[in-house]
């Protein structure tokens, strides 16, 4: 997975903000990763380095500065070492897109479930294929990693979710919301796998979309989700970076298997939608929607 070199680019906050909007829109759609968009737009390496530059020691230094003014200088230096010129407008763009477009996604999820789920199916399918073709090494160990990912997600979807046993894992308790934010943000920064896919996998996608629409009442839910995402960025993202560096083929094989095994996820509820089983228009529209999902990701990949 080659990384782009953006260290020599000048900083244009408006341009970075617009790129953030593109990433935010991608993060709302299962199968399209914000990391993929960052790679296409040439900011992926800077994004990873900027995340790694975040060091919360400045909080400790600021507290120590109450007793020793030398620590105030350390706190300032530590804080300014973070690439805020890049991160702030990028985060602003991502937030704008997610809050602005979530209403549109809710509309399609409730009014055209067959079409939007078929679109998601196409995205997830082609995303798995594209991740697979990025794998440079194939052997028994990497193959077993893919089998493990496939088996895990297949059992989760077709045994736990379809039988209702897995409902206990899809609760909307605050610990589960925190855990969802923790995992989703890692996927969002990975080229190839979507944070929205993780939320669908955990049964939190629609719940979080609705929470965004009712944020005045559901702000504790959104806050806990963001806390999970923040903790993940500062901790697990580093572990994920290590896994990709040390066990790159195995990690990608696992992600590929995870997505293929979970291809039935978009259709967990769609068969219950009115008119789906026998409506010719819905069937044709669903097939076309799936093809559009495939073409969108192929187009984005070719732009990379």
N, C-alpha and C positions, 0 to 999 in steps of 0.2 A: 504494500500500500504506500505508494510514493506520496510525499507531502510536498505541497507547494512552498515556494519561497516568497514571503511577503515582507521580509524585513526591510527592504529598500523602498517600500511604497510610502508615499506621503499620506498624511492623515486628512481625510475629508469626511467630517462627521455626518454630513447629509447623505453622502454615498454609502457610508457604513450603516446608517439608519435604514436606508432602502434595502440593503443586503439583509439586514436583520428582519425586515418585513418578509422578504422572500423565505428566509429560514423559518419564521413563525408560521407562515402559511403551510409550509411543508410539514412542520411538526404536528399540525392538526389532522393530517391525512395519514392513515395507516399504510405502510409500505413505502412512504417517501420520508427519507431521513433529513433532518436539518443539517446533519453532518455531510450528507451528499451534496446538498445545495452549497454549503460552505466550500466544499472541494471544487465544485463547478465554478464558483465565484472567485476562487483563488485566495481564500482567507482561512483555509482549514488549519494550516500550520500555526498561523498567528493566533487563532482561536484556542488551540491546545496550549500553546505557550502562555497565552494570557490567563487561562484558567489556572495553570500551574504557578503563575506569578502571584496568585492570591495567597497571602500569608496573614493569618489573624494574630500574629505576634504583636502587631501594632496596638491591639486592644490592651494586651498585657503591659506593653511599654507605656501606654497612655496612663494606665492605672498607677504604674510605678512612678510616673512623672509627678504624681501628687507629692511624693516624698523626695524625689531627686529629679531636678530639672534636666539633667543630662538625658534622661529617658524620653523626654518630650521630643528632642531632636531625633532619637532613634525611632520613635513612633512615626514621626513625619517622614523620615527616609524610607521606612518600611512600607508605609501607606502609599507613597509616591512611586514605589517600585512596581506597583500593580499597573497594568496597561489600561488605565481608566479611559484614556482618549479613544481607545478602541472598544472596550467593553460596554461603556455607558450608552453610546448611541446604538450599538448592536443590540443590547438588551432592551432598549427602548423600542426598537423596531420589531423585535420578536414579540414583546408584550402587546404592542399596538395591533399586530396581525392576529394574535391569539384572541384577544378580547374583542376585536372588531369582526372577525370572521366566524367566531364560534356560533353566533346567532344563525348564520347561513347554514352551518353544518347541522345544527339542531333542527332547522326547518326540513332539510333533506332526510335526516334520520327518521323523523316522525311522519313525513308526508310521502316520501318515496323510498321506503326501506329496501325494497328489492333492487332498485337501481343503484343506490349508494353502496349497498353491501356487495353487489356485483362489481362495482368500480373498485372497492377495497380488495376484493378477491383477486382481480387482475393485477393490482399494485403489489400485493403481497407475493403472488406467484412469480411475477417477473423480477421482483426484488430478490427473492431467493435464488433465482437463476443467475442474476448479475453478481450477487455475492459469491456464488459458487465459482464463477469464471474468474474471480479475482484471486482465487486460491492458487498459489504457485507450486505447492508441494502436496502430493497425494500418496499416502501409504496406509498401512493397517491402523496405525494409531489415530491418524486424522479421520479415517473412515469410521472408526469406532466412536469418535467424538461426535460425528454427524448422526450416527445411529442413536446415541444417547440423547441428543437434542430432539430428534424426531420422536423417539419413544416417549420422552417426557411430555412433549406438547400434545402428541396424539392421545395419550392416556388422559391428559387433563381435559382435552376438548370432548372426546367421544365417550369417555367413561365417567368422568367427574361432572362435566357440565351438562351433557345430554341426559344423564340419569338423575341429575339434581343433587348428587352427593357433594359436588364441588361448590354448592351455594355458600357453604360456610367460609370458603376462601374468597368469595366475591362480596362479602359484606362491606358496608360503607362506614365502618368505624374509623375513628381518627387514626389509630395505629396502622390500619390497612391503607388509609389515604397517604400517610407518611411514607409507608413502604412503597406505594405506587409511585410517588414523586421521586423517591430514592432510585428506583430502577429505571423509570422513564427518562430521567435526565441523562443517564449513561447511554441509553439507546439513541437519544437525540443527537449526541455528539459523535456517534459512530456512523460512518458512511455505510449505508446498506440496510440498516435496521431502524425502524421508526419508533419513537417514543409513544406515539399514538397506538401502534401495534401492541406495545407492552400493556397499555391501559386497557385495550380491548381484551387482551389475554387475561388480565386480572379482573375483568368485569367492572372497570372503573371509568370507562370512556364516556358513556352517556351521562353518568353521574357527575363527572367533572365538568362536562359541557354545560349541564344545567346549573351547576354551582356558579359558573362564570356568569350565567345569565341572571342569577339571583344573588349577586355578590354582596349586596347590602345585608341580606339575611344569612348567606352562607360564607361570609368572610372568614370564620374560623377554619372551615374546610379548606378554602383556598390558601390560607396562611400556613396550615399544617402541611399541605402539599408542597408549597414553596420551601418550607423548612426542610422537608425530606430531600428536595432537589438540591438545596444549598449544601446540606451535609454530604450528599453524594458527590457534588462537584469537588468538595474539599478533601474527600477521602477515597471513595470507590473509583472515581475517575482515574486516580493515580494507579490503582490496582489494575484497572482495565487497560490502561496504557502499558503497564508492565506485561500483562497477558498477551496483548497484541504484539509486543516487541519480542517476548520470549517464546510464546506459543502461538504465533500468528496463524499458521494453517489450521491448527486444532480449534482455535477460537472461531475462525470463520466457518469451518465445517459444522461446529456446534450451532452457530447462528442460522446456517442454511437449513439444517435439520429441524431446528425449532420452528422456522417459518413454514416449511413444507408440512410438518405435522399439524400445524395449526390452521391450515387453509380452510377448514370448516368453520372457523370462528365467526366470520362475517355472517354466516347463515344459521347461527344458533337460534335466532328469533324470527328470521325472515319468513319461514314457512308458515308462521302464524299470522302473517299480514293478510288482510282481506284480498281475495281474488288472486293471490299468487299462484296456487297450484294449477289452475286451468285457464288463466287469462293470457291469451296469445300475445296481446300487446305488452304485458308485463314480461313475458318470457323473452320476446324479441328485444325489448328495451334493456333487459338485464344482460343479455348477451352482448349487446352493443356497448353498454356501460363498462362491462368487463374488458372489452377490446380497447376502449378509450383509456382505461387504467393502464393497460399494457403499453399502449403507444406513448402515453405521457412519460412514463419512466424510461422507456427506450430513447425518447427524444432528449430527456435530461441527461441520460448516460452518454449519448453521443456528443452532447455539449461539453462533457467533462474532458 
